Each structure stands twice: as structure tokens, then as C-alpha cells.
Amino acid sequence: MEVVALAATRTAALLNVAVALTTGARQSQLFGLAVLLASVLLAESVTLVALAVRAGGVSPAAGAADLCVGWAALVCNASLVPGSDVHTWGFFAYPYGLVASCATGLAFRRFAPVAAASAGYALVYVVSDHSASGQPLWNAVPNAGSFLGIAPVVWWVARQLRRLAAELDAERARGLALARQEAALHERARHARLLHDRVLQTMETLARGSWIQDAWMRNQVRAEAGWVRWLVENGPQAERVEDLGGALRALAQERTRRGLRVTVRFPPPPGGDFGSVPGEVADALLAAAHEALTNVSKHAGVDRASVHATVEEDAVAVTVVDHGNGFDQATTPAGIGITQSLRARLAEVGGTVRIESQPGGGTCVELRAPVRAATPDTGPPVP
């Protein structure tokens, strides 16, 4: 928008110069110098537009440089056409400066520099015109008044267009975020259908039949099948955690029933107050803690683990510790549980995972997430 406006106004200004020079050809011995000045304005305008194209707009530095060139053009042009010629073809810098001052309104985001630049244009014109032609100030000053309005009007219009563009970008960003959420919901629905048609059917068949001889394991499969069915039927909100502290205690009790005695420790409030943790963050932390405790059961070779959770000023941390076998992180590749259930799950809410372990020294998994979940960028603030 800014580049198109700059190119259009500068083209109009240069066409004005070309017409003025054509009507005044060979009417002065200084005509050649006037053509030289016009060539300088053409080169400077082309450079200004090229810089704006590269930068995506008119920078304040480029606007300040163009402003100085416009002022110099008024002074130089007036010195080339003294006397009566100042009001004929010769003083083309006046109409050129009026149109070219639009660049000032595009270059500066604040009104004060635009107003100062416009006042400077008017002052330079009054001084140069009065000095060159000797016309009285009462005639030169009203002519200079045009400079006081053009750049501020362009600045106001450009500001409104930038505001509208920022709102459009914000709406587009929100639309993309909603589209991503919709795609995630469709993907979850597809996974739910797969769970129902494949895994859930198999689990319920095993729970009802005699394929599993151990009664405890058969009851466990039946309980897990019920949980999967509840999850499938209630959708993605089924597992929304309202109280992270209570959910971690319930997780510890469930693991204890399975043979892994889990101790849960919370500091006193405010470090143990989980009311400020958003549901999506609590979901991610609980799922990651679930996977960390599963890894303890599978690989640590111990029947004890501890979970410590605390809320800090801007983040919540959950730490799972065991004193079991441990592993060498440099030689042991990360499995899908670490990459997906831990790191990827926490990354969805802007969180991180830190794992410390060594052979025979146990394992410490720290899960950390911001108190407020990460939100998509909605574009630059409206100026």
C-alpha cells in the first residue's frame, strides 16, 4: 500500500516537472541548469521508490533524506529563476514539493515529525520565493499554506489503512488458528474411531472371554477397556483436568494399585496452589507424568517413585524421580514415549522436558510449562 502510494504520487510530481520544463524550453539561459535539477529529482525519486520496494514501505530515514532533497530543490530552483520568471515555468519545485511531500506522511508513524516537516516545507518555500522574486510575504505565506495540509492528511489516511491492515492480519491469524484447531479435532475423532473399532473391541473381547487366565489381569483389562470407551464417547474434553494436584494424587493411587508405590509432594501455597494452571496445561503435564511413571514401571527395576509439583511465578513444574537402573542418554535413543508423550505433548503448550539419568543412578524427569498456554500470533499491534 505505501509503496504503491509513493510511486503514484512521485510519478505525478515528476510529470508536473516535465510539463513545466516543456512550456519553458529555451526561455532562459539557465534552462540547462533547471533540467539538471529536474534530473536530480528524477534520480532521487527512483531511488526512494526502489528502497521502499525493498523495505516494504517508506522508512523514516528515507523520508528524512527525501525531505532534505525537497527543501534543497526549492532553494536551488528559486535561485535559477530570479525575478518575474519565478512564477512561470521555472519554479517547478513548488508544485513538485507539494505532491512529493506525501512521502513525509507515509514515512513517519507519529504526527509530530509530519507536522514539523510540513512546517519546514512551508518556511523554506516562503523564504526562497520571497528572496527570488521579491514578492511580499503576504502573498508568499498563503501559497505556503498548502504544505501544511497535504502531508498530515496523507499521514492520517495511511494510519487508518495500517490499522485496517493490522485488523485484517489479526483476523487471518485467528482464522488459521481456528482451522488448525478444527483439523486437530477431526484428527482426534479419526483416532477415536480407530480406537473404538480396533483396540477397544479387542480389549472388551479379552475381558469377557477366557483367554486371560489371571483374574486380576482380566479385571484390569476390563477396567482399562471401560476407560477407553469413556474416552472415545466423551471426546477430547473427557480428560480435561480441572485440578492438577488432585489429578496427580489420583494418578499416584492408580499406580500404587498396580504395584508402583508413588509418593506425591506439594509445597504449601502459593507453590502448591494449582488453581492458576489452565486446563490444557494441566492436561499436558498429567499425560507426561503418566508416561514418565510408565517408564519407571517398565525400565527402572524399582517399585518406588516420587512426584513433586510446584507452581512458580510464571510456570508450573512436575518432577518424577526414581532411584532405579537409569540409562546413558548419549547411547540410548529416545523412544516414542519420550518424543511424543513427553516432549511433543509439552511443546503443544509451550513447555519443555529435561531428563537427567545415568546408569545405576536413577532418573529425574522435569516437566515444565508456562502458567498460560502458548497462543498463536495474531499479528502486529494496531498503530
Secondary structure, DSSP 8 states (H G I E B T S, - for coil): -HHHHHHHHHHHHHHHHHHHHHHTTTSSTTHHHHHHHHHHHHHHHHHHHHHHHHHTS--HHHHHHHHHHHHHHHHHHHHHS-GGGGGTTS-THHHHHHHHTHHHHHH-SSHHHHHHHHHHHHHHHHHHHHHHH---HHHHHHHHTTHHHHHHHHHHHHHHHHHHHHHHHHHHHHHHHHHHHHHHHHHHHHHHHHIIIIIIHHHHHHHHSSS---HHHHHHHHHHHHHHHHHHHHGGGGG--S-HHHHHHHHHHHHHHTT-EEEEE--STTTT--TTS-HHHHHHHHHHHHHHHHHIIIII--SEEEEEEEE-SSEEEEEEEE-S----TTTS---HIIIIIIIIHHHTTT-EEEEEE-TTS-EEEEEEEESS-------S---
